Amino acid sequence: MLHMALVFLVIGLIAALLGFTTIAGASIAIAKFLAGLFLVLFLVFLVLGMAAAKRIVG
């Protein structure tokens, strides 16, 4: 997911350099969404992992 966010970011930057503003804006928006989704899922699974480890140890 993070890889796809970086791919869309690069596509958006290249499109912006070439003057394709609509495509650039859409690609950057998709990249922001995927990066945010990655961050939320990462935090959820981090908390779940810490809770599971706490239950196993204690």
DSSP file (Angstrom, degrees, kcal/mol; ACC not computed):
  #  RESIDUE AA STRUCTURE BP1 BP2  ACC     N-H-->O    O-->H-N    N-H-->O    O-->H-N    TCO  KAPPA ALPHA  PHI   PSI    X-CA   Y-CA   Z-CA
    1    1 A M     >        0   0    0      0, 0.0     4,-2.0     0, 0.0     5,-0.1   0.000 360.0 360.0 360.0 -43.5    0.0    0.0    0.0
    2    2 A L  H  >  +     0   0    0      1,-0.2     4,-2.1     2,-0.2     5,-0.2   0.870 360.0  55.4 -65.9 -35.1    2.8    2.4    0.8
    3    3 A H  H  > S+     0   0    0      1,-0.2     4,-2.2     2,-0.2    -1,-0.2   0.921 107.3  48.7 -62.1 -44.2    4.5    1.4   -2.4
    4    4 A M  H  > S+     0   0    0      1,-0.2     4,-2.6     2,-0.2    -1,-0.2   0.865 108.2  54.8 -65.5 -35.2    1.4    2.3   -4.4
    5    5 A A  H  X S+     0   0    0     -4,-2.0     4,-2.0     1,-0.2    -1,-0.2   0.914 109.6  47.0 -63.2 -41.9    1.2    5.6   -2.6
    6    6 A L  H  X S+     0   0    0     -4,-2.1     4,-2.4     2,-0.2    -2,-0.2   0.878 110.5  52.8 -66.8 -37.3    4.8    6.4   -3.6
    7    7 A V  H  X S+     0   0    0     -4,-2.2     4,-2.5     2,-0.2    -2,-0.2   0.937 111.1  46.0 -62.8 -46.7    4.0    5.3   -7.2
    8    8 A F  H  X S+     0   0    0     -4,-2.6     4,-2.5     1,-0.2    -1,-0.2   0.854 110.8  54.3 -65.8 -33.5    1.0    7.7   -7.4
    9    9 A L  H  X S+     0   0    0     -4,-2.0     4,-2.4     2,-0.2    -1,-0.2   0.930 110.1  45.7 -64.2 -44.9    3.2   10.4   -5.8
   10   10 A V  H  X S+     0   0    0     -4,-2.4     4,-2.6     2,-0.2     5,-0.2   0.915 112.9  50.4 -64.6 -42.8    5.8   10.0   -8.5
   11   11 A I  H  X S+     0   0    0     -4,-2.5     4,-2.6     1,-0.2    -2,-0.2   0.921 111.5  49.2 -60.3 -43.2    3.2    9.9  -11.3
   12   12 A G  H  X S+     0   0    0     -4,-2.5     4,-2.2     2,-0.2    -2,-0.2   0.898 111.4  48.4 -63.9 -40.9    1.6   13.1   -9.9
   13   13 A L  H  X S+     0   0    0     -4,-2.4     4,-2.0     2,-0.2    -2,-0.2   0.907 113.2  46.8 -66.9 -41.3    5.0   14.9   -9.7
   14   14 A I  H  X S+     0   0    0     -4,-2.6     4,-1.8     2,-0.2    -2,-0.2   0.916 112.6  50.0 -65.9 -42.6    5.9   13.9  -13.3
   15   15 A A  H  X>S+     0   0    0     -4,-2.6     5,-2.5    -5,-0.2     4,-0.7   0.880 109.8  51.6 -63.3 -37.1    2.4   14.9  -14.5
   16   16 A A  H ><5S+     0   0    0     -4,-2.2     3,-0.6     1,-0.2    -1,-0.2   0.896 108.2  51.1 -66.6 -39.4    2.8   18.3  -12.7
   17   17 A L  H 3<5S+     0   0    0     -4,-2.0    -1,-0.2     1,-0.2    -2,-0.2   0.844 111.5  48.0 -65.5 -32.6    6.1   18.9  -14.4
   18   18 A L  H 3<5S-     0   0    0     -4,-1.8    -1,-0.2    -5,-0.1    -2,-0.2   0.539 120.5-108.3 -86.5  -6.7    4.6   18.2  -17.8
   19   19 A G  T <<5S+     0   0    0     -4,-0.7     2,-1.6    -3,-0.6    -3,-0.2   0.532  74.5 135.3  96.2   6.2    1.7   20.4  -17.2
   20   20 A F     >< +     0   0    0     -5,-2.5     4,-2.3     1,-0.2    -1,-0.2  -0.633  24.1 170.3 -87.2  82.3   -1.1   17.9  -16.8
   21   21 A T  H  >  +     0   0    0     -2,-1.6     4,-2.6     1,-0.2    -1,-0.2   0.852  69.6  51.5 -69.0 -36.0   -2.7   19.5  -13.7
   22   22 A T  H  > S+     0   0    0      2,-0.2     4,-2.2     1,-0.2    -1,-0.2   0.942 114.2  42.7 -66.9 -46.4   -5.8   17.4  -13.6
   23   23 A I  H  > S+     0   0    0      1,-0.2     4,-2.5     2,-0.2    -2,-0.2   0.896 114.7  52.0 -65.3 -39.6   -4.0   14.1  -13.6
   24   24 A A  H  X S+     0   0    0     -4,-2.3     4,-2.4     2,-0.2    -2,-0.2   0.926 110.1  48.1 -63.1 -45.0   -1.4   15.5  -11.2
   25   25 A G  H  X S+     0   0    0     -4,-2.6     4,-2.1     1,-0.2    -2,-0.2   0.906 113.1  47.6 -63.1 -42.1   -4.1   16.6   -8.7
   26   26 A A  H  X S+     0   0    0     -4,-2.2     4,-2.3     2,-0.2    -1,-0.2   0.911 112.6  49.0 -65.7 -42.2   -5.9   13.3   -8.9
   27   27 A S  H  X S+     0   0    0     -4,-2.5     4,-2.4     1,-0.2    -2,-0.2   0.901 111.6  48.5 -65.5 -41.0   -2.6   11.3   -8.5
   28   28 A I  H  X S+     0   0    0     -4,-2.4     4,-2.4     2,-0.2    -1,-0.2   0.894 110.8  51.7 -66.2 -38.8   -1.6   13.4   -5.5
   29   29 A A  H  X S+     0   0    0     -4,-2.1     4,-2.3     2,-0.2    -2,-0.2   0.913 111.0  47.3 -63.9 -42.1   -5.0   13.0   -3.9
   30   30 A I  H  X S+     0   0    0     -4,-2.3     4,-2.7     2,-0.2     5,-0.2   0.905 111.3  51.7 -64.6 -41.2   -4.8    9.2   -4.3
   31   31 A A  H  X S+     0   0    0     -4,-2.4     4,-2.3     2,-0.2    -2,-0.2   0.905 110.1  48.8 -63.2 -41.6   -1.3    9.2   -2.9
   32   32 A K  H  X S+     0   0    0     -4,-2.4     4,-2.4     2,-0.2    -1,-0.2   0.920 112.1  49.1 -63.3 -43.3   -2.5   11.1    0.2
   33   33 A F  H  X S+     0   0    0     -4,-2.3     4,-2.6     1,-0.2    -2,-0.2   0.935 113.0  45.9 -62.2 -46.6   -5.4    8.8    0.7
   34   34 A L  H  X S+     0   0    0     -4,-2.7     4,-2.5     1,-0.2    -1,-0.2   0.886 112.8  50.2 -66.0 -38.5   -3.2    5.7    0.5
   35   35 A A  H  X S+     0   0    0     -4,-2.3     4,-2.2    -5,-0.2    -1,-0.2   0.910 112.5  47.3 -66.2 -41.3   -0.6    7.1    2.8
   36   36 A G  H  X S+     0   0    0     -4,-2.4     4,-2.5     2,-0.2    -2,-0.2   0.913 112.1  49.4 -64.1 -43.2   -3.2    8.0    5.3
   37   37 A L  H  X S+     0   0    0     -4,-2.6     4,-2.6     1,-0.2     5,-0.2   0.902 110.4  51.3 -62.8 -41.1   -4.9    4.6    5.1
   38   38 A F  H  X S+     0   0    0     -4,-2.5     4,-2.6     1,-0.2    -2,-0.2   0.921 110.3  49.2 -59.5 -45.1   -1.4    3.0    5.5
   39   39 A L  H  X S+     0   0    0     -4,-2.2     4,-2.3     2,-0.2    -2,-0.2   0.915 112.1  47.3 -63.4 -43.8   -0.8    5.1    8.6
   40   40 A V  H  X S+     0   0    0     -4,-2.5     4,-2.4     2,-0.2    -2,-0.2   0.941 114.6  45.8 -64.0 -47.5   -4.1    4.2   10.2
   41   41 A L  H  X S+     0   0    0     -4,-2.6     4,-2.6     1,-0.2     5,-0.2   0.888 111.1  53.8 -64.1 -38.1   -3.8    0.5    9.5
   42   42 A F  H  X S+     0   0    0     -4,-2.6     4,-2.1    -5,-0.2    -1,-0.2   0.933 110.8  45.7 -60.3 -46.4   -0.2    0.6   10.8
   43   43 A L  H  X S+     0   0    0     -4,-2.3     4,-2.3     2,-0.2    -2,-0.2   0.896 112.1  51.3 -65.8 -39.9   -1.3    2.1   14.1
   44   44 A V  H  X S+     0   0    0     -4,-2.4     4,-2.4     1,-0.2    -2,-0.2   0.945 113.8  43.4 -61.6 -48.2   -4.2   -0.2   14.5
   45   45 A F  H  X S+     0   0    0     -4,-2.6     4,-2.4     1,-0.2    -1,-0.2   0.818 110.9  55.9 -70.4 -29.0   -2.1   -3.3   14.0
   46   46 A L  H  X S+     0   0    0     -4,-2.1     4,-2.2    -5,-0.2    -1,-0.2   0.930 110.3  44.8 -64.7 -45.2    0.6   -1.9   16.2
   47   47 A V  H  X S+     0   0    0     -4,-2.3     4,-2.3     2,-0.2    -2,-0.2   0.910 113.6  50.2 -65.5 -42.4   -1.8   -1.5   19.1
   48   48 A L  H  X S+     0   0    0     -4,-2.4     4,-2.3     1,-0.2    -2,-0.2   0.906 111.3  49.3 -62.9 -40.8   -3.3   -5.0   18.4
   49   49 A G  H  X S+     0   0    0     -4,-2.4     4,-2.4     2,-0.2    -2,-0.2   0.893 111.0  48.8 -65.1 -40.0    0.2   -6.5   18.4
   50   50 A M  H  X S+     0   0    0     -4,-2.2     4,-2.2     2,-0.2    -1,-0.2   0.888 111.5  49.9 -67.5 -37.7    1.2   -4.7   21.7
   51   51 A A  H  X S+     0   0    0     -4,-2.3     4,-1.9     2,-0.2    -2,-0.2   0.895 111.9  48.1 -67.0 -39.1   -2.1   -5.9   23.3
   52   52 A A  H  X S+     0   0    0     -4,-2.3     4,-2.1     2,-0.2    -2,-0.2   0.907 112.1  48.8 -67.1 -41.1   -1.4   -9.5   22.2
   53   53 A A  H  X S+     0   0    0     -4,-2.4     4,-2.5     1,-0.2     5,-0.3   0.888 110.4  51.4 -66.0 -38.1    2.2   -9.4   23.4
   54   54 A K  H  X S+     0   0    0     -4,-2.2     4,-2.6     1,-0.2    -1,-0.2   0.891 110.1  49.6 -65.1 -38.7    1.0   -8.0   26.8
   55   55 A R  H  < S+     0   0    0     -4,-1.9    -2,-0.2     2,-0.2    -1,-0.2   0.875 112.6  47.3 -68.2 -37.0   -1.5  -10.8   27.1
   56   56 A I  H  < S+     0   0    0     -4,-2.1    -2,-0.2     2,-0.2    -1,-0.2   0.917 118.6  39.6 -70.4 -43.4    1.1  -13.5   26.3
   57   57 A V  H  <        0   0    0     -4,-2.5    -2,-0.2     1,-0.2    -3,-0.2   0.920 360.0 360.0 -73.4 -44.6    3.7  -12.1   28.7
   58   58 A G     <        0   0    0     -4,-2.6    -1,-0.2    -5,-0.3    -2,-0.2   0.443 360.0 360.0-100.3 360.0    1.4  -11.2   31.5
